[in-house]
Amino acid sequence: MQKLFIAIALLIAVATANAQTKPNVTIDNAGNYVAHGRSAIKDTATGRFYVGNDGVLWPVYRSKKGKLYALRISKAGKTYKFYIKPDTDTLDWEGN
């Protein structure tokens, strides 16, 4: 019975810890509530190209989370992201 009580108390503690959200405002010196701005980080072009098997060049971009992808166009004409997974030898091409 005591183990069940401890397990329930632990589950309640974990649930309340996960339920807390980040504040979306701060209070300035005058006591006013100031809204937090949204992140302006967008995907950025790397200036490099992905060369497909057919020899077509596709521009490479870096996502907000740092992943590389190429913007490709399907046969139907739709644009989609093709994520690139470079091997470990080519990860440091920007600095050298």
N, C-alpha and C positions, 0 to 999 in steps of 0.2 A: 504494500500500500504506500509505503514511504517512497519507493522508487517511482511509482506512478505520479505521486504528487510532485516530485522533483522534475520529472519529464514534462509535466504540464506547465510548471513554472518556467522551465527553460524554453518551451515553445512560445509561451506568452512573451517572454523577454526578447526572443529573437523576432517575433512578429512586430512588436512595438519598435524595435530598433530599425527594422526595414521599412516601417510605415512613415518614418519621418522624411520630409521632403526638404529640398533646399529653399531658402528664402528667396523671393523674387524682388524684394525691395530692401533698401538700407535707410537708416535715419541719419540725416546730416546734422551739422552743428545747430541749425535753427529749429530742429525738430520736425522738419519736413520729410516725407517719405519719397525717396528717389528710386525710380525703377531701374533694374539692371538691364543693360542693353543686350541685345542678342549678339551672338558671336558672328563676326563678319568674315570668318575664315572660309574661303571657297577653294575649290579644286584649282590647282595651278598647273600651267603647262611647263614641262621640263625642257622643252626645246629639242628633244630627241624624238626619234621615230621608231616604230616597230615595223619590221619588214616581214610581211607574210610569206607563205610558201609560194604564192604566185608572183612575188616581187613588188606588191603594192605597199606603199609607205603609209602608215597610220600614225597620227600624232599621239605622243605619250603624255599623260597627265598624272599628277600626284594627288590623291584624295585627301580629305581632311584628316583621316587617320594615318596617312603616310603610305598607303598602298599605291602601287603603280598600275595603270590601266591604259589601254589604247582605245580610242573611239573608232569603232568599226561600223561599216554599213552593210546590212544584210542584202541578200539578193532581192528581197521585197522592198528595199529602200529605207528600212528603219535603222536608226542609229542606236547602237548599244555599246556598253562598256565590256571590253575584253580584258580581264585582270591578268597581269603578267607576274609570273613568279620567277625572277632571275635566280641563277645559281649564286653561291656565295662568292665566287671570284669576281662577279660583275656588280656587286652591291655598292662598292665604293668608287664608282666612276665619276662622281661629281667633284670630289676633293682633289683628285690627282690628275 
